[in-house]
């Protein structure tokens, strides 16, 4: 096994826990995203996700960074880090989106990826005059959409006739100059989401959950029929790492108090009740989005490193992380936890190799 890949969630919403300016001011600006990403690349992070909303789901009066224009600009300002742009299929026609994706693929020199998310925040879609379909109908729409996008970004000429789209003799040039096509990450935990990633995705993007649940999710998706390369697995997590377990728990408590000051009742009232992520995450209070601290990456530097390798043993090779305060904590993780993960990975690899080479009695 290779060393785990680490990435960051660019704070497109402003921040991840509370909004107390004494801890971290609300800042969803491109200037901040640029600062954080350029530093993340220098620190050794290998990927970055820009979640997609047109309006801030926590409060429509709050700023919200636009994902695709920001990703294109960030691609021109970086050299090595992968950039993952999330997309809700209802908001962009597949032909238009595929052309944008190939444009960013060219800007980044082959470092671009798409994260397909089939929407959960009703006002963002409905208030724009776009029908917000029932859960499984959104995935049926997303399936057609992704089939077309994947073919187009692969350089294929597309003829497609379905319930939602009719595409005639369409091809996009140039296709990727660097590889077959951009990567595709698929998020979601429902049955249609798992079918979608097995059929069309490169990465199944898990929400932050405890290890047993992540193992179960991966095993369920891995058993499904699939063509092409084996599916890979990524996971979201909010990290709170300190020298000791006690210090980490104190920091977690302080962030929990801060998060409790944020009123999310309006957002939750507008969530699709059939969205499995919210059904699951309501059972486990956490800091951050998409499971956050529910993944259990809270503790001493050594313990967090050990837990990361436990997740890797379960199949996760990419960890996309949230922090608060973001700049200080992404630096702390890179300086304290990433080296420990590499050392543990080497020592465990040497141990396995030693056992494999031992004489048979």
ZAMARGU-4260 file (C-alpha; in steps of 0.2 Angstrom, whole numbers, plus 5000, padded with zeros to 4 digits):
<rodrens>
0) 5000/5000/5000 | 5006/5018/4996 | 5006/5031/5009 | 4989/5039/5012 | 4985/5055/5002
5) 4980/5070/5012 | 4969/5085/5006 | 4959/5099/5012 | 4941/5106/5010 | 4944/5124/5004
10) 4932/5134/5015 | 4920/5140/5002 | 4907/5143/5016 | 4918/5154/5026 | 4923/5142/5040
15) 4918/5125/5047 | 4912/5127/5065 | 4907/5143/5072 | 4908/5161/5067 | 4915/5170/5082
20) 4928/5182/5074 | 4939/5179/5090 | 4942/5162/5083 | 4940/5164/5065 | 4931/5177/5055
25) 4919/5172/5041 | 4929/5173/5025 | 4923/5164/5009 | 4934/5175/4998 | 4945/5169/4983
30) 4960/5178/4991 | 4958/5167/5007 | 4956/5151/4996 | 4972/5155/4986 | 4982/5158/5002
35) 4976/5142/5010 | 4979/5132/4994 | 4996/5138/4990 | 5002/5135/5007 | 4993/5117/5007
40) 5003/5113/4992 | 5019/5119/4999 | 5015/5108/5015 | 5013/5092/5005 | 4994/5091/5004
45) 4990/5082/4987 | 4972/5086/4984 | 4959/5099/4988 | 4940/5099/4987 | 4929/5114/4983
50) 4911/5110/4988 | 4898/5118/4977 | 4883/5129/4983 | 4877/5145/4974 | 4870/5152/4990
55) 4876/5148/5007 | 4865/5135/5015 | 4868/5141/5033 | 4862/5158/5029 | 4859/5166/5012
60) 4865/5183/5019 | 4883/5175/5021 | 4896/5175/5007 | 4898/5159/4997 | 4913/5156/4985
65) 4909/5150/4967 | 4917/5134/4964 | 4921/5132/4946 | 4928/5150/4942 | 4938/5148/4958
70) 4944/5131/4953 | 4950/5137/4936 | 4959/5152/4944 | 4967/5141/4958 | 4973/5129/4944
75) 4983/5142/4936 | 4991/5147/4953 | 4997/5129/4958 | 5008/5116/4951 | 5006/5099/4959
80) 4990/5098/4970 | 4974/5090/4963 | 4959/5101/4962 | 4941/5093/4965 | 4927/5104/4960
85) 4910/5098/4966 | 4895/5099/4955 | 4876/5097/4956 | 4870/5090/4940 | 4853/5100/4940
90) 4863/5117/4939 | 4873/5114/4923 | 4869/5105/4907 | 4881/5090/4904 | 4888/5097/4888
95) 4892/5114/4896 | 4899/5106/4912 | 4910/5094/4902 | 4918/5108/4892 | 4921/5118/4907
100) 4929/5102/4915 | 4941/5099/4900 | 4945/5118/4901 | 4951/5116/4919 | 4960/5100/4915
105) 4970/5109/4903 | 4973/5124/4915 | 4979/5112/4928 | 4990/5101/4917 | 4979/5085/4921
110) 4976/5089/4940 | 4957/5091/4939 | 4943/5080/4946 | 4924/5081/4947 | 4914/5077/4963
115) 4896/5073/4958 | 4883/5077/4972 | 4865/5075/4968 | 4859/5090/4979 | 4851/5091/4996
120) 4847/5109/4999 | 4830/5113/4992 | 4830/5132/4991 | 4846/5132/4980 | 4837/5123/4966
125) 4818/5127/4969 | 4821/5146/4971 | 4830/5146/4954 | 4814/5140/4946 | 4822/5122/4944
130) 4812/5107/4949 | 4819/5099/4965 | 4814/5081/4961 | 4812/5067/4973 | 4828/5059/4980
135) 4828/5044/4968 | 4823/5054/4953 | 4837/5066/4956 | 4849/5051/4955 | 4841/5045/4939
140) 4844/5062/4932 | 4862/5062/4938 | 4865/5045/4931 | 4860/5051/4913 | 4870/5067/4916
145) 4886/5058/4922 | 4885/5045/4908 | 4886/5059/4896 | 4899/5070/4905 | 4910/5055/4907
150) 4910/5050/4889 | 4913/5068/4883 | 4928/5071/4895 | 4935/5055/4889 | 4935/5062/4871
155) 4921/5051/4865 | 4908/5057/4852 | 4892/5055/4860 | 4875/5050/4854 | 4863/5048/4868
160) 4844/5047/4870 | 4836/5046/4888 | 4822/5053/4898 | 4831/5069/4902 | 4844/5072/4888
165) 4845/5069/4870 | 4863/5072/4863 | 4867/5071/4845 | 4884/5068/4837 | 4893/5078/4850
170) 4912/5079/4854 | 4923/5091/4863 | 4940/5096/4858 | 4953/5096/4864 | 4951/5081/4875
175) 4963/5079/4890 | 4981/5081/4883 | 4988/5073/4899 | 4978/5057/4902 | 4962/5048/4897
180) 4951/5060/4907 | 4949/5069/4924 | 4945/5059/4939 | 4927/5057/4945 | 4923/5057/4964
185) 4905/5052/4968 | 4897/5057/4985 | 4882/5050/4994 | 4877/5035/5004 | 4860/5030/4997
190) 4858/5015/4986 | 4857/5025/4970 | 4873/5034/4975 | 4882/5018/4978 | 4876/5011/4961
195) 4881/5027/4953 | 4899/5027/4959 | 4901/5008/4955 | 4896/5011/4937 | 4904/5028/4933
200) 4916/5034/4947 | 4934/5032/4951 | 4932/5037/4970 | 4918/5033/4982 | 4918/5049/4993
205) 4913/5043/5011 | 4907/5055/5024 | 4916/5055/5041 | 4910/5040/5050 | 4918/5028/5063
210) 4929/5014/5057 | 4916/5000/5057 | 4904/5010/5047 | 4917/5015/5034 | 4922/4997/5033
215) 4904/4992/5030 | 4901/5006/5017 | 4917/5001/5007 | 4913/4982/5008 | 4895/4986/5001
220) 4901/4996/4986 | 4916/4985/4983 | 4905/4970/4980 | 4895/4978/4966 | 4899/4973/4948
225) 4911/4985/4939 | 4920/4988/4923 | 4938/4995/4922 | 4950/5000/4936 | 4946/4995/4954
230) 4936/5009/4963 | 4946/5019/4976 | 4940/5027/4992 | 4941/5044/5000 | 4934/5050/5016
235) 4930/5067/5024 | 4935/5071/5042 | 4937/5086/5053 | 4954/5085/5063 | 4958/5091/5080
240) 4976/5085/5084 | 4987/5090/5099 | 5002/5084/5109 | 4991/5075/5121 | 4973/5067/5121
245) 4968/5079/5134 | 4973/5094/5125 | 4964/5088/5109 | 4948/5085/5119 | 4949/5102/5127
250) 4950/5110/5110 | 4936/5099/5104 | 4925/5105/5118 | 4929/5123/5114 | 4924/5121/5096
255) 4908/5112/5101 | 4903/5127/5111 | 4907/5138/5096 | 4897/5127/5084 | 4883/5127/5096
260) 4881/5146/5094 | 4877/5143/5075 | 4859/5142/5071 | 4857/5129/5058 | 4838/5127/5060
265) 4834/5136/5044 | 4846/5125/5034 | 4840/5109/5042 | 4822/5114/5038 | 4827/5115/5020
270) 4836/5098/5019 | 4828/5084/5009 | 4822/5072/5023 | 4827/5057/5011 | 4845/5063/5010
275) 4854/5048/5019 | 4869/5059/5024 | 4858/5069/5036 | 4848/5054/5042 | 4864/5046/5047
280) 4873/5062/5054 | 4859/5067/5065 | 4862/5052/5075 | 4880/5057/5079 | 4883/5075/5084
285) 4899/5081/5076 | 4909/5097/5072 | 4911/5101/5053 | 4902/5096/5038 | 4899/5078/5030
290) 4902/5069/5047 | 4917/5080/5052 | 4923/5074/5069 | 4912/5058/5068 | 4927/5050/5059
295) 4937/5050/5076 | 4952/5060/5070 | 4952/5069/5087 | 4966/5065/5099 | 4985/5065/5101
300) 4996/5066/5086 | 5001/5048/5088 | 4983/5042/5090 | 4977/5052/5075 | 4991/5045/5064
305) 4987/5027/5070 | 4968/5029/5066 | 4972/5036/5049 | 4982/5020/5045 | 4967/5009/5052
310) 4956/5018/5040 | 4968/5015/5026 | 4969/4996/5030 | 4950/4997/5028 | 4952/5004/5010
315) 4953/5023/5012 | 4968/5030/5003 | 4963/5048/5002 | 4958/5059/5017 | 4950/5076/5013
320) 4951/5086/5029 | 4943/5101/5038 | 4951/5112/5051 | 4947/5127/5062 | 4956/5139/5063
325) 4960/5133/5046 | 4977/5140/5042 | 4985/5136/5059 | 4978/5119/5060 | 4982/5113/5042
330) 5000/5118/5046 | 4999/5109/5063 | 4993/5093/5054 | 5006/5094/5040 | 5020/5096/5053
335) 5015/5084/5067 | 5003/5071/5060 | 5009/5068/5042 | 5027/5064/5047 | 5020/5052/5060
340) 5009/5043/5047 | 5024/5041/5035 | 5035/5034/5049 | 5021/5022/5054 | 5017/5017/5037
345) 5036/5013/5034 | 5037/5003/5050 | 5021/4993/5047 | 5027/4990/5029 | 5044/4983/5035
350) 5035/4972/5048 | 5024/4965/5034 | 5039/4962/5023 | 5049/4954/5037 | 5035/4942/5041
355) 5033/4938/5022 | 5052/4934/5021 | 5053/4923/5037 | 5058/4905/5035 | 5044/4893/5036
360) 5046/4881/5050
</rodrens>
